[in-house]
Amino acid sequence: MAVFVVLLVLHVSGWVVLITVTVVALRRRRARSRARTPAAAGCPDHPRSRGDTATSAVSGP
């Protein structure tokens, strides 16, 4: 009976760890994509959406 309880606790804790890691990874990915969206969807003159940062200070508005 004690072996069954130990196996059950290990099984449940494994699922908790798996779900926690998945939720944290999804939150990080969503936060990273949300931070990147305004630059990509912004005006074409934005240095990040154009892909170059060297000419961004020289180019006009």
Secondary structure, 3 states (H helix, E strand, C coil): CHHHHHHHHHHHHHHHHHHHHHHHHHHHHHHHHHHHHHHHHCCCCCHHHHCCCCCCCCCCC
